[in-house]
Amino acid sequence: DQQVKQNSPSLSVQEGRISILNCDYTNSMFDYFLWYKKYPAEGPTFLISISSIKDKNEDGRFTVFLNKSAKHLSLHIVPSQPGDSAVYFCAATNTGNQFYFGTGTSLTVIP
Amino acid sequence: NAGVMQNPRHLVRRRGQEARLRCSPMKGHSHVYWYRQLPEEGLKFMVYLQKENIIDESGMPKERFSAEFPKEGPSILRIQQVVRGDSAAYFCASSPNRAANEKLFFGSGTQLSVL
């Protein structure tokens, strides 16, 4: 039962343009959402998060949007840079329980 | 402050052998999670442990897999009688507690190859 879904396995974007990565979830009890970035042969690293009481959180070039009614979140990267090329995982949890991860979206930023 | 340490980075086993994967959480972290990533797939939850307790093992296969997080020492994920399908990257993550808005910190993973 995949509670967190990333329906786009891959995305290619020109350098300098916006990258939009999407994520859907099914469990309305989730109260905290996170994005992780993963390079090959490395562990995932935390990128940005958002609490369910907010609908937007911004950190530099990265912004996460949460639409609770649609059970959807997205990660915007602008402007995209070649170093952003990686696999991005979204994750969701409710306090005290495990973290559920999506299947990842491989982002390629073309110079 | 050292991050989450996993060893070995690479582990090769023949079918039927045992694999032991170790994870030392970040200093001050008492919660450990194990995830498995199969080729071309996402991160699949396996088990969530606190010191000396298994909190959630709903993602663990019923046979051959076990995990522990003793009072002293690293967390261990043990796979007995490995099969080729166990070949995957195994990631450990830790958090200080499970208060609201706590994030996970991941190790670099152990790549298990079963011949």
Backbone of each chain as ProteinMPNN parsed JSONL, in Angstrom:
{"seq_chain_A": "DQQVKQNSPSLSVQEGRISILNCDYTNSMFDYFLWYKKYPAEGPTFLISISSIKDKNEDGRFTVFLNKSAKHLSLHIVPSQPGDSAVYFCAATNTGNQFYFGTGTSLTVIP", "coords_chain_A": {"N_chain_A": [[0.848, -1.183, 0.0], [0.941, 1.917, -1.147], [1.44, 4.767, 0.357], [2.47, 7.209, -0.151], [3.037, 8.865, -3.108], [4.938, 9.327, -6.039], [4.474, 10.234, -9.108], [5.913, 10.814, -11.358], [8.648, 9.458, -12.728], [10.905, 10.628, -13.77], [12.425, 13.781, -14.693], [13.309, 16.421, -16.806], [15.0, 19.486, -17.077], [15.83, 22.716, -18.25], [18.784, 24.491, -17.402], [18.462, 27.202, -15.167], [15.748, 27.435, -15.467], [12.49, 26.712, -13.979], [12.064, 23.949, -11.815], [9.618, 21.578, -11.121], [8.499, 19.36, -8.856], [6.339, 16.741, -8.05], [4.075, 15.297, -5.626], [1.901, 12.97, -4.167], [-0.35, 11.996, -1.564], [-2.084, 9.642, 0.569], [-2.969, 9.371, 3.159], [-4.774, 11.072, 5.468], [-3.975, 11.665, 7.993], [-1.352, 12.35, 8.116], [1.022, 14.709, 9.258], [3.305, 16.049, 8.749], [5.635, 16.855, 6.305], [8.249, 16.066, 4.035], [11.08, 16.742, 1.941], [13.653, 14.989, 0.354], [16.937, 14.733, -0.98], [18.882, 12.811, -3.176], [21.991, 11.602, -4.101], [23.748, 9.347, -6.349], [24.986, 6.385, -4.792], [25.039, 7.516, -2.289], [23.58, 8.423, 0.893], [20.172, 9.608, 1.412], [19.677, 13.141, 1.709], [18.387, 15.672, 3.799], [16.207, 18.183, 2.589], [14.044, 20.15, 2.577], [11.14, 20.987, 4.507], [7.655, 20.778, 5.548], [5.068, 21.694, 7.717], [1.795, 20.444, 8.473], [0.167, 22.514, 9.155], [0.77, 24.617, 7.654], [0.842, 26.123, 4.337], [2.853, 26.693, 2.662], [6.375, 26.745, 2.377], [9.492, 28.257, 2.318], [12.881, 28.192, 1.268], [15.524, 29.67, 0.322], [16.347, 28.82, -2.928], [14.455, 26.89, -2.973], [11.103, 25.866, -2.624], [8.364, 24.585, -0.933], [5.093, 23.492, -1.454], [1.949, 22.9, -0.014], [-1.075, 21.268, -0.42], [-3.655, 20.507, 1.282], [-6.318, 19.712, 0.952], [-6.321, 18.506, -1.504], [-4.518, 16.576, -1.009], [-1.801, 16.822, -1.763], [1.532, 17.658, -2.511], [4.175, 19.831, -3.56], [7.424, 20.479, -4.871], [9.301, 23.248, -5.642], [11.953, 24.368, -7.549], [13.914, 27.041, -8.141], [16.169, 29.381, -9.517], [16.848, 26.479, -11.513], [19.766, 24.449, -11.203], [22.679, 22.8, -12.556], [23.885, 21.239, -10.538], [21.731, 20.47, -9.075], [20.79, 18.169, -10.1], [19.646, 15.067, -9.362], [18.111, 12.409, -7.44], [14.935, 12.924, -6.133], [13.121, 12.538, -3.221], [9.932, 12.492, -1.794], [8.469, 12.582, 1.453], [6.368, 11.531, 4.155], [4.792, 11.801, 7.353], [3.213, 11.045, 10.503], [3.237, 12.311, 13.772], [5.343, 10.462, 15.846], [5.311, 8.123, 14.475], [6.281, 5.957, 11.703], [8.171, 7.059, 8.814], [6.954, 7.604, 5.614], [7.982, 7.032, 2.337], [8.06, 8.27, -1.026], [8.505, 6.955, -4.382], [10.414, 8.328, -5.694], [11.772, 10.915, -7.843], [13.733, 11.387, -10.6], [15.701, 14.023, -11.264], [17.019, 15.882, -13.899], [19.089, 18.451, -14.704], [19.713, 20.383, -17.364], [22.61, 21.772, -18.712]], "CA_chain_A": [[0.0, 0.0, 0.0], [1.827, 3.064, -1.313], [0.739, 5.914, 0.93], [3.073, 8.414, -0.74], [3.283, 8.523, -4.51], [5.532, 10.277, -6.957], [4.066, 9.593, -10.352], [6.86, 11.087, -12.44], [9.944, 8.87, -12.389], [12.015, 11.464, -14.202], [12.107, 15.137, -15.14], [14.452, 17.159, -17.355], [14.742, 20.925, -17.076], [16.97, 23.543, -18.647], [19.394, 25.322, -16.362], [17.877, 28.521, -15.024], [14.291, 27.368, -15.455], [11.904, 26.162, -12.757], [11.77, 22.516, -11.697], [8.473, 21.32, -10.24], [8.364, 17.942, -8.551], [5.042, 16.537, -7.422], [3.935, 14.18, -4.7], [0.55, 12.801, -3.649], [-0.433, 11.085, -0.426], [-3.434, 9.15, 0.782], [-3.317, 9.338, 4.575], [-5.09, 12.42, 5.951], [-3.402, 11.849, 9.324], [0.012, 12.872, 8.008], [1.085, 16.086, 9.723], [4.617, 16.63, 8.469], [6.048, 16.409, 4.984], [9.654, 16.395, 3.834], [11.739, 16.399, 0.679], [15.049, 14.57, 0.467], [17.687, 14.695, -2.227], [19.802, 11.682, -3.101], [22.948, 11.353, -5.175], [24.123, 7.928, -6.431], [25.927, 5.823, -3.813], [25.009, 8.268, -1.042], [22.289, 8.413, 1.564], [19.349, 10.808, 1.192], [19.918, 14.283, 2.586], [17.208, 16.499, 3.992], [16.204, 19.398, 1.793], [13.08, 21.124, 3.076], [9.969, 20.324, 5.063], [6.507, 21.638, 5.809], [4.083, 21.174, 8.646], [0.456, 20.451, 7.892], [-0.546, 23.749, 9.5], [1.179, 25.63, 6.686], [0.651, 25.724, 2.944], [4.04, 27.059, 1.889], [7.613, 26.983, 3.114], [10.502, 28.66, 1.347], [14.257, 28.218, 1.752], [16.388, 29.976, -0.815], [15.779, 28.471, -4.238], [13.519, 25.773, -2.791], [9.824, 26.159, -2.0], [7.439, 23.461, -0.901], [3.692, 23.874, -1.348], [1.094, 21.816, 0.473], [-2.514, 21.419, -0.651], [-4.2, 19.416, 2.095], [-7.599, 19.214, 0.42], [-6.003, 17.624, -2.626], [-3.478, 15.642, -0.542], [-0.759, 16.996, -2.772], [2.58, 18.643, -2.261], [5.11, 20.006, -4.669], [8.705, 21.136, -4.606], [9.712, 24.116, -6.719], [13.359, 24.775, -7.508], [14.108, 28.083, -9.149], [16.422, 28.751, -10.803], [17.471, 25.164, -11.444], [21.188, 24.428, -11.497], [23.137, 21.432, -12.848], [24.14, 20.524, -9.284], [20.458, 19.981, -8.526], [20.503, 16.868, -10.703], [19.651, 14.046, -8.306], [16.792, 11.822, -7.212], [14.23, 13.613, -5.059], [12.089, 11.746, -2.558], [9.076, 13.122, -0.806], [8.177, 11.716, 2.589], [5.301, 12.02, 5.018], [4.711, 11.105, 8.623], [2.496, 11.689, 11.593], [4.124, 12.314, 14.916], [5.501, 9.23, 16.601], [5.249, 6.937, 13.615], [7.3, 5.836, 10.671], [8.15, 7.965, 7.683], [6.659, 6.945, 4.353], [8.669, 7.676, 1.227], [7.665, 8.004, -2.394], [9.442, 6.166, -5.185], [11.475, 9.203, -6.18], [11.792, 11.511, -9.183], [15.096, 11.699, -11.013], [15.766, 15.332, -11.921], [18.218, 16.208, -14.673], [19.139, 19.851, -15.108], [20.569, 20.421, -18.551], [23.323, 23.067, -18.766]], "C_chain_A": [[0.891, 1.243, 0.0], [1.104, 4.305, -0.83], [1.275, 7.237, 0.403], [3.491, 8.056, -2.159], [3.934, 9.667, -5.257], [5.367, 9.666, -8.339], [4.995, 9.862, -11.521], [8.213, 10.505, -12.072], [11.115, 9.774, -12.766], [11.505, 12.801, -14.718], [13.392, 15.772, -15.658], [14.083, 18.621, -17.498], [16.01, 21.649, -17.527], [17.486, 24.336, -17.438], [18.758, 26.707, -16.364], [16.356, 28.521, -14.992], [13.808, 26.777, -14.136], [11.734, 24.649, -12.879], [10.606, 22.364, -10.726], [8.337, 19.811, -10.076], [7.106, 17.746, -7.71], [4.986, 15.272, -6.585], [2.486, 14.15, -4.221], [0.566, 11.818, -2.486], [-1.887, 10.719, -0.174], [-3.908, 9.271, 2.228], [-3.547, 10.759, 5.106], [-4.532, 12.689, 7.349], [-1.964, 12.372, 9.27], [0.033, 14.341, 8.427], [2.419, 16.76, 9.421], [5.122, 15.997, 7.185], [7.469, 16.908, 4.713], [10.066, 16.057, 2.404], [13.2, 16.077, 0.966], [15.639, 14.505, -0.931], [18.713, 13.578, -2.102], [20.682, 11.612, -4.347], [23.283, 9.868, -5.197], [25.153, 7.559, -5.366], [26.024, 6.648, -2.531], [23.643, 8.105, -0.391], [21.495, 9.667, 1.24], [19.716, 11.908, 2.181], [18.675, 15.16, 2.621], [17.317, 17.797, 3.203], [15.309, 20.47, 2.409], [11.867, 20.369, 3.595], [8.834, 21.331, 5.237], [5.577, 20.928, 6.775], [2.703, 21.291, 8.022], [-0.336, 21.711, 8.232], [-0.183, 24.888, 8.538], [0.828, 25.177, 5.276], [1.86, 26.057, 2.064], [5.219, 27.212, 2.834], [8.721, 27.211, 2.091], [11.881, 28.666, 2.001], [15.17, 28.425, 0.548], [15.709, 29.659, -2.128], [14.676, 27.419, -4.146], [12.251, 26.231, -2.064], [8.969, 24.907, -2.047], [6.032, 24.011, -0.672], [2.89, 22.661, -0.903], [-0.371, 22.172, 0.228], [-3.198, 20.249, 0.055], [-5.497, 18.861, 1.517], [-7.369, 18.255, -0.733], [-5.013, 16.532, -2.236], [-2.314, 15.635, -1.527], [0.275, 17.984, -2.276], [3.52, 18.696, -3.45], [6.351, 20.735, -4.184], [9.078, 21.939, -5.839], [11.177, 24.498, -6.51], [13.551, 25.824, -8.602], [15.171, 29.066, -8.689], [17.115, 27.399, -10.626], [18.936, 25.256, -11.874], [21.63, 22.988, -11.782], [23.403, 20.604, -11.595], [22.878, 20.025, -8.597], [20.087, 18.616, -9.091], [20.715, 15.772, -9.662], [18.282, 13.383, -8.309], [16.171, 12.502, -5.991], [13.115, 12.718, -4.533], [11.224, 12.654, -1.699], [8.734, 12.093, 0.266], [7.097, 12.361, 3.434], [5.253, 11.183, 6.279], [3.65, 11.755, 9.491], [3.248, 11.357, 12.869], [4.138, 10.971, 15.642], [5.519, 7.979, 15.758], [6.321, 6.965, 12.535], [7.12, 6.906, 9.604], [7.895, 7.144, 6.417], [7.291, 7.74, 3.215], [8.013, 7.324, -0.102], [8.758, 7.255, -3.134], [10.521, 7.01, -5.846], [11.242, 9.716, -7.589], [13.232, 11.892, -9.493], [15.091, 12.996, -11.814], [17.093, 15.486, -12.644], [18.119, 17.662, -15.099], [20.184, 19.969, -16.209], [21.264, 21.782, -18.656], [23.042, 23.809, -20.077]], "O_chain_A": [[1.512, 1.578, 1.009], [0.246, 4.838, -1.533], [0.608, 8.267, 0.501], [4.202, 7.077, -2.386], [3.535, 10.824, -5.126], [6.044, 8.699, -8.689], [4.886, 9.216, -12.564], [8.871, 11.025, -11.171], [12.185, 9.699, -12.161], [10.35, 12.948, -15.118], [14.44, 15.671, -15.02], [13.001, 18.96, -17.976], [17.124, 21.229, -17.214], [16.719, 24.781, -16.584], [18.542, 27.306, -17.417], [15.74, 29.489, -14.545], [14.609, 26.392, -13.284], [11.313, 24.141, -13.918], [10.609, 22.948, -9.643], [8.092, 19.086, -11.04], [6.849, 18.501, -6.773], [5.735, 14.319, -6.799], [1.913, 15.193, -3.905], [1.401, 10.916, -2.437], [-2.802, 11.396, -0.641], [-5.11, 9.273, 2.491], [-2.609, 11.552, 5.181], [-4.608, 13.816, 7.838], [-1.424, 12.793, 10.293], [-0.821, 15.125, 8.012], [2.634, 17.912, 9.798], [5.051, 14.783, 6.995], [7.842, 18.014, 5.104], [9.472, 15.198, 1.754], [13.884, 16.782, 1.708], [14.945, 14.259, -1.918], [19.338, 13.415, -1.054], [20.197, 11.569, -5.478], [23.125, 9.188, -4.183], [26.072, 8.327, -5.08], [26.98, 6.5, -1.769], [22.675, 7.703, -1.037], [22.07, 10.68, 0.84], [20.025, 11.639, 3.341], [18.004, 15.36, 1.609], [18.374, 18.427, 3.154], [15.77, 21.568, 2.724], [11.6, 19.244, 3.173], [9.012, 22.541, 5.098], [5.333, 19.726, 6.665], [2.47, 22.13, 7.153], [-1.398, 21.948, 7.655], [-0.755, 25.976, 8.602], [0.55, 24.001, 5.042], [1.882, 25.741, 0.875], [5.088, 27.737, 3.939], [8.864, 26.457, 1.129], [12.032, 29.092, 3.146], [15.536, 27.477, -0.147], [14.624, 30.165, -2.414], [14.036, 27.102, -5.149], [12.318, 26.893, -1.029], [8.866, 24.251, -3.084], [5.811, 24.87, 0.181], [3.123, 21.542, -1.359], [-0.839, 23.241, 0.621], [-3.308, 19.152, -0.492], [-5.741, 17.656, 1.591], [-8.128, 17.305, -0.922], [-4.703, 15.658, -3.046], [-1.908, 14.594, -2.043], [-0.059, 19.016, -1.695], [3.642, 17.749, -4.227], [6.319, 21.498, -3.219], [9.163, 21.399, -6.942], [11.575, 24.901, -5.417], [13.384, 25.559, -9.793], [15.09, 29.552, -7.561], [17.885, 27.212, -9.684], [19.298, 26.019, -12.77], [21.005, 22.049, -11.289], [23.17, 19.395, -11.592], [22.949, 19.246, -7.647], [19.156, 17.977, -8.6], [21.819, 15.581, -9.154], [17.403, 13.753, -9.088], [16.812, 12.633, -4.949], [12.285, 12.213, -5.289], [11.739, 13.492, -0.959], [8.714, 10.889, 0.009], [6.93, 13.581, 3.43], [5.624, 10.01, 6.278], [3.24, 12.888, 9.238], [3.814, 10.274, 13.021], [3.095, 10.424, 16.0], [5.722, 6.882, 16.279], [7.148, 7.875, 12.47], [6.08, 7.558, 9.506], [8.541, 6.121, 6.185], [7.152, 8.96, 3.141], [7.483, 6.227, -0.279], [9.812, 6.96, -2.57], [11.433, 6.479, -6.48], [10.611, 9.058, -8.416], [13.868, 12.629, -8.739], [14.538, 13.053, -12.913], [18.157, 15.25, -12.072], [17.17, 18.054, -15.779], [21.367, 19.694, -16.009], [20.603, 22.82, -18.685], [23.557, 24.907, -20.288]]}, "seq_chain_B": "NAGVMQNPRHLVRRRGQEARLRCSPMKGHSHVYWYRQLPEEGLKFMVYLQKENIIDESGMPKERFSAEFPKEGPSILRIQQVVRGDSAAYFCASSPNRAANEKLFFGSGTQLSVL", "coords_chain_B": {"N_chain_B": [[30.256, 16.794, 15.194], [29.559, 13.655, 14.432], [27.906, 12.151, 11.655], [25.245, 9.857, 10.8], [26.464, 6.648, 10.938], [27.2, 3.978, 8.887], [28.144, 0.622, 8.466], [29.294, -2.406, 6.893], [30.226, -0.448, 3.929], [29.961, -1.774, 1.581], [28.894, -5.064, 1.026], [29.403, -8.386, 0.372], [27.865, -11.407, -0.119], [27.392, -14.945, -0.263], [24.724, -16.984, -1.444], [22.679, -18.21, 1.157], [24.367, -17.533, 3.226], [24.941, -15.407, 6.134], [24.066, -11.997, 6.656], [25.186, -9.106, 8.26], [24.374, -5.938, 9.139], [25.435, -2.784, 10.179], [24.619, 0.069, 12.176], [25.328, 3.156, 13.46], [23.753, 5.605, 15.169], [23.351, 9.226, 14.957], [24.997, 11.222, 17.418], [23.299, 11.454, 20.433], [20.895, 10.742, 19.349], [18.122, 8.635, 19.655], [16.434, 7.127, 18.21], [16.003, 4.867, 15.615], [15.796, 3.979, 12.202], [15.304, 1.611, 9.63], [15.69, 1.293, 6.156], [15.067, -0.031, 2.902], [16.322, -0.069, -0.368], [15.499, -1.209, -3.37], [16.808, -2.011, -6.64], [15.956, 0.486, -8.966], [13.76, 1.265, -7.492], [11.892, 2.905, -4.83], [12.41, 4.089, -1.428], [11.891, 1.709, 0.916], [10.236, 1.224, 3.89], [11.42, -0.598, 6.683], [11.903, -1.206, 9.51], [11.442, 0.277, 12.744], [13.113, 1.441, 15.506], [13.639, 2.018, 18.973], [15.98, 2.549, 21.651], [16.615, -0.631, 22.746], [14.053, -1.429, 22.128], [11.61, -2.533, 19.778], [9.69, -0.614, 17.768], [8.07, -0.469, 15.495], [7.708, -2.897, 13.212], [6.576, -3.423, 10.84], [7.336, -3.417, 8.2], [9.173, -5.363, 7.849], [10.299, -8.399, 6.402], [8.78, -11.523, 7.21], [10.316, -13.725, 7.742], [13.724, -14.633, 8.233], [14.768, -12.058, 8.559], [15.892, -9.762, 10.996], [16.1, -7.27, 13.585], [17.877, -5.175, 15.843], [18.448, -2.88, 18.527], [20.519, -2.31, 20.745], [21.095, -1.391, 24.233], [23.697, -0.499, 24.527], [25.957, 0.225, 21.945], [25.823, -0.286, 18.318], [22.909, -0.232, 16.109], [21.71, -3.235, 14.686], [21.034, -4.826, 11.684], [19.995, -7.879, 10.674], [20.307, -10.445, 8.379], [19.423, -13.582, 7.68], [20.499, -16.556, 5.942], [20.789, -15.556, 3.216], [19.312, -14.566, 0.092], [19.268, -14.092, -3.509], [17.449, -12.096, -4.055], [17.649, -10.426, -1.906], [19.558, -8.605, -2.435], [20.371, -5.298, -2.386], [20.302, -1.76, -1.558], [20.76, -0.806, 1.713], [19.543, 1.412, 3.994], [20.112, 3.296, 6.894], [18.556, 5.412, 9.249], [18.359, 8.129, 11.597], [16.802, 9.791, 14.385], [16.445, 12.374, 16.882], [14.298, 12.223, 18.662], [10.768, 11.512, 18.688], [9.232, 13.728, 18.438], [6.969, 16.281, 17.253], [7.529, 17.326, 13.907], [10.133, 16.405, 13.594], [13.0, 15.492, 11.76], [14.512, 12.955, 9.674], [17.854, 11.713, 9.691], [20.082, 10.418, 7.444], [22.298, 7.622, 6.93], [25.083, 6.621, 4.814], [24.516, 4.25, 3.696], [24.447, 0.653, 3.14], [25.531, -1.416, 0.651], [24.331, -4.356, -0.309], [25.284, -7.282, -1.838], [24.305, -10.272, -3.193], [25.621, -13.259, -4.147]], "CA_chain_B": [[29.223, 15.794, 15.488], [29.539, 12.72, 13.321], [26.584, 11.803, 11.179], [24.866, 8.456, 10.943], [27.537, 5.821, 10.381], [26.824, 2.62, 8.529], [29.206, -0.228, 7.927], [30.219, -1.916, 5.881], [29.613, 0.245, 2.802], [29.665, -2.825, 0.605], [28.931, -6.39, 1.636], [29.127, -9.437, -0.597], [27.564, -12.68, 0.514], [26.874, -16.019, -1.117], [23.406, -17.47, -1.024], [22.679, -19.051, 2.343], [25.159, -16.95, 4.311], [24.286, -14.386, 6.947], [24.546, -10.628, 6.495], [24.967, -8.247, 9.426], [24.566, -4.536, 8.771], [25.53, -2.01, 11.404], [24.27, 1.483, 12.09], [25.5, 3.978, 14.642], [23.02, 6.852, 14.938], [24.005, 10.451, 15.362], [25.107, 11.389, 18.859], [22.096, 12.016, 21.034], [19.691, 10.207, 18.715], [17.743, 7.357, 20.246], [15.472, 6.481, 17.321], [16.66, 4.355, 14.414], [14.916, 3.428, 11.173], [15.976, 0.942, 8.53], [14.986, 1.319, 4.879], [15.71, -0.801, 1.845], [16.063, 0.432, -1.707], [15.79, -2.164, -4.424], [17.123, -1.323, -7.893], [14.862, 1.171, -9.665], [12.605, 1.466, -6.618], [12.054, 3.906, -3.779], [12.833, 3.67, -0.099], [10.847, 0.926, 1.583], [10.402, 1.116, 5.34], [11.546, -1.952, 7.214], [11.718, -1.312, 10.953], [11.688, 1.482, 13.538], [13.519, 0.987, 16.823], [14.261, 2.849, 19.995], [16.92, 1.748, 22.44], [16.125, -1.881, 23.334], [12.656, -1.695, 21.788], [11.138, -2.436, 18.403], [8.452, 0.161, 17.806], [7.256, -0.806, 14.329], [8.444, -3.781, 12.297], [5.579, -3.821, 9.842], [7.963, -3.54, 6.888], [10.19, -6.434, 7.851], [9.852, -9.739, 6.003], [8.478, -12.315, 8.407], [11.359, -14.73, 7.975], [15.136, -14.396, 7.952], [15.195, -10.697, 8.882], [15.685, -9.311, 12.363], [16.806, -6.03, 13.889], [17.981, -4.848, 17.246], [19.126, -1.634, 18.871], [20.786, -2.552, 22.166], [21.364, -0.244, 25.093], [25.027, -0.055, 24.155], [26.392, -0.252, 20.643], [25.039, 0.114, 17.15], [21.767, -1.038, 15.682], [22.102, -4.297, 13.772], [20.028, -5.485, 10.831], [20.548, -9.2, 10.408], [19.591, -11.219, 7.363], [19.918, -14.958, 7.665], [20.287, -17.357, 4.73], [20.477, -14.565, 2.183], [18.966, -14.985, -1.269], [19.645, -13.055, -4.473], [16.477, -11.008, -3.957], [18.001, -9.523, -0.805], [20.522, -7.624, -2.949], [19.749, -3.973, -2.338], [20.963, -0.794, -0.68], [20.065, -0.723, 2.999], [19.836, 2.696, 4.62], [19.718, 3.535, 8.27], [18.332, 6.814, 9.562], [18.109, 8.337, 13.018], [16.236, 11.062, 14.827], [16.653, 12.505, 18.324], [13.096, 11.723, 19.325], [9.678, 11.521, 17.728], [8.363, 14.884, 18.604], [6.465, 16.811, 15.994], [8.438, 18.021, 12.998], [11.501, 15.894, 13.617], [13.362, 14.884, 10.492], [15.45, 11.845, 9.705], [19.189, 11.885, 9.148], [20.435, 9.137, 6.857], [23.656, 7.2, 6.667], [25.426, 6.467, 3.397], [23.964, 2.991, 3.208], [25.231, -0.562, 2.89], [25.123, -2.099, -0.57], [24.448, -5.806, -0.149], [25.242, -8.059, -3.075], [24.246, -11.705, -2.922], [26.064, -13.983, -5.34]], "C_chain_B": [[29.09, 14.875, 14.281], [28.095, 12.431, 12.951], [26.278, 10.353, 11.473], [25.919, 7.603, 10.23], [27.031, 4.418, 10.11], [28.059, 1.859, 8.056], [28.756, -1.662, 7.853], [29.489, -1.123, 4.795], [29.175, -0.751, 1.746], [29.83, -4.173, 1.288], [28.535, -7.401, 0.572], [28.941, -10.736, 0.166], [27.124, -13.679, -0.546], [25.521, -16.448, -0.574], [23.537, -18.401, 0.171], [23.513, -18.521, 3.502], [24.336, -15.921, 5.076], [24.902, -13.022, 6.635], [24.191, -9.839, 7.754], [25.353, -6.824, 9.051], [24.491, -3.705, 10.044], [25.221, -0.545, 11.168], [24.478, 2.148, 13.434], [24.79, 5.301, 14.401], [23.852, 8.059, 15.315], [24.0, 10.542, 16.881], [23.842, 12.046, 19.394], [20.796, 11.522, 20.421], [19.377, 8.831, 19.29], [16.733, 6.591, 19.395], [16.174, 6.109, 16.027], [15.635, 3.725, 13.49], [15.78, 2.736, 10.128], [15.07, 0.963, 7.298], [15.781, 0.491, 3.879], [15.343, -0.172, 0.502], [16.497, -0.62, -2.706], [16.094, -1.394, -5.706], [15.87, -0.752, -8.548], [13.621, 1.371, -8.797], [12.915, 2.525, -5.571], [12.518, 3.304, -2.481], [11.675, 2.963, 0.599], [11.164, 0.8, 3.068], [10.503, -0.343, 5.761], [11.184, -1.995, 8.697], [12.118, 0.004, 11.609], [11.974, 1.012, 14.96], [13.908, 2.172, 17.701], [15.223, 1.949, 20.76], [16.186, 0.571, 23.096], [14.668, -2.197, 22.992], [12.425, -1.626, 20.282], [9.78, -1.758, 18.44], [7.512, -0.262, 16.685], [8.109, -1.665, 13.408], [7.545, -4.242, 11.162], [6.181, -3.989, 8.444], [8.983, -4.661, 6.782], [9.587, -7.722, 7.3], [9.738, -10.629, 7.24], [9.586, -13.295, 8.743], [12.715, -14.159, 7.591], [15.64, -13.013, 8.35], [14.925, -10.414, 10.356], [16.499, -8.042, 12.583], [16.827, -5.83, 15.385], [18.692, -3.51, 17.391], [19.391, -1.718, 20.372], [21.093, -1.264, 22.92], [22.73, 0.353, 24.776], [25.36, -0.598, 22.768], [25.435, 0.102, 19.527], [23.767, -0.709, 16.98], [22.266, -2.044, 14.645], [20.883, -4.772, 12.994], [20.664, -6.792, 10.371], [19.675, -9.919, 9.399], [20.206, -12.608, 7.324], [19.62, -15.613, 6.325], [19.907, -16.461, 3.554], [20.181, -15.235, 0.851], [19.258, -13.812, -2.193], [18.712, -11.847, -4.376], [16.738, -10.048, -2.808], [18.998, -8.457, -1.255], [19.831, -6.263, -3.068], [20.675, -3.04, -1.566], [20.118, -0.663, 0.58], [20.516, 0.562, 3.694], [19.299, 2.724, 6.04], [19.524, 5.042, 8.441], [18.087, 6.944, 11.056], [17.452, 9.688, 13.254], [16.399, 11.146, 16.337], [15.478, 11.975, 19.143], [11.998, 11.698, 18.278], [8.672, 12.61, 18.055], [7.904, 15.362, 17.238], [7.588, 17.486, 15.214], [9.898, 17.624, 13.157], [11.81, 15.236, 12.286], [14.356, 13.755, 10.72], [16.787, 12.265, 9.104], [19.667, 10.509, 8.691], [21.94, 8.903, 6.847], [23.866, 7.011, 5.175], [24.993, 5.122, 2.833], [24.973, 1.855, 3.156], [24.68, -1.216, 1.634], [25.391, -3.58, -0.394], [24.317, -6.481, -1.51], [25.294, -9.532, -2.714], [24.57, -12.456, -4.207], [25.359, -15.325, -5.481]], "O_chain_B": [[28.572, 15.273, 13.238], [27.193, 12.457, 13.788], [26.947, 9.703, 12.276], [26.217, 7.824, 9.057], [26.499, 3.754, 11.0], [28.903, 2.397, 7.339], [27.929, -2.1, 8.653], [28.258, -1.13, 4.75], [28.14, -0.581, 1.101], [30.784, -4.394, 2.034], [27.478, -7.292, -0.049], [29.77, -11.108, 0.996], [26.564, -13.313, -1.58], [25.227, -16.288, 0.611], [24.403, -19.276, 0.195], [23.387, -18.997, 4.63], [23.2, -15.61, 4.719], [26.102, -12.91, 6.384], [23.065, -9.891, 8.247], [26.497, -6.542, 8.694], [23.604, -3.895, 10.876], [25.516, 0.009, 10.11], [23.877, 1.751, 14.432], [25.187, 6.053, 13.51], [24.919, 7.934, 15.915], [23.112, 10.008, 17.545], [23.38, 13.06, 18.871], [19.715, 11.843, 20.913], [20.254, 7.974, 19.397], [16.236, 5.54, 19.802], [16.856, 6.933, 15.418], [14.722, 3.029, 13.934], [16.858, 3.22, 9.784], [13.871, 0.695, 7.374], [16.997, 0.337, 3.995], [14.194, 0.206, 0.273], [17.686, -0.893, -2.876], [15.681, -0.242, -5.845], [14.852, -1.433, -8.664], [12.537, 1.623, -9.325], [14.051, 2.982, -5.445], [12.965, 2.157, -2.432], [10.621, 3.551, 0.839], [12.235, 0.325, 3.447], [9.775, -1.204, 5.267], [10.277, -2.723, 9.1], [12.984, 0.735, 11.128], [11.182, 0.278, 15.551], [14.432, 3.181, 17.228], [15.269, 0.739, 20.54], [15.264, 0.758, 23.89], [14.111, -3.155, 23.529], [12.978, -0.765, 19.599], [8.84, -2.254, 19.059], [6.306, -0.399, 16.894], [9.122, -1.202, 12.884], [7.736, -5.32, 10.599], [5.58, -4.646, 7.593], [9.582, -4.868, 5.727], [8.482, -8.101, 7.687], [10.509, -10.496, 8.191], [9.772, -13.654, 9.906], [12.815, -13.298, 6.717], [16.851, -12.823, 8.466], [13.877, -10.774, 10.893], [17.461, -7.773, 11.863], [15.922, -6.255, 16.102], [19.429, -3.072, 16.508], [18.584, -1.252, 21.177], [21.317, -0.206, 22.331], [22.892, 1.573, 24.761], [25.072, -1.755, 22.464], [24.384, 0.704, 19.748], [23.582, -1.743, 17.623], [23.135, -1.733, 13.831], [19.839, -5.078, 13.569], [21.732, -6.8, 9.758], [18.456, -9.991, 9.55], [21.374, -12.775, 6.973], [18.639, -15.286, 5.658], [18.83, -16.602, 2.975], [20.707, -16.299, 0.525], [19.469, -12.686, -1.741], [19.135, -10.71, -4.589], [16.128, -8.981, -2.734], [19.252, -7.503, -0.519], [18.831, -6.118, -3.771], [21.684, -3.461, -1.0], [18.91, -0.437, 0.512], [21.703, 0.769, 3.948], [18.203, 2.249, 6.335], [20.246, 5.842, 7.846], [17.659, 5.991, 11.708], [17.538, 10.597, 12.43], [16.484, 10.118, 17.009], [15.663, 11.354, 20.189], [12.279, 11.85, 17.089], [7.457, 12.433, 17.962], [8.39, 14.904, 16.204], [8.471, 18.127, 15.784], [10.797, 18.42, 12.883], [10.982, 14.505, 11.742], [14.951, 13.618, 11.789], [16.853, 13.048, 8.157], [19.655, 9.552, 9.465], [22.739, 9.836, 6.77], [22.953, 7.212, 4.374], [25.092, 4.887, 1.629], [26.184, 2.071, 3.13], [23.493, -1.534, 1.564], [26.543, -4.008, -0.336], [23.345, -6.264, -2.234], [26.205, -9.985, -2.02], [23.887, -12.308, -5.22], [25.618, -16.06, -6.434]]}, "name": "protein", "num_of_chains": 2, "seq": "DQQVKQNSPSLSVQEGRISILNCDYTNSMFDYFLWYKKYPAEGPTFLISISSIKDKNEDGRFTVFLNKSAKHLSLHIVPSQPGDSAVYFCAATNTGNQFYFGTGTSLTVIPNAGVMQNPRHLVRRRGQEARLRCSPMKGHSHVYWYRQLPEEGLKFMVYLQKENIIDESGMPKERFSAEFPKEGPSILRIQQVVRGDSAAYFCASSPNRAANEKLFFGSGTQLSVL"}
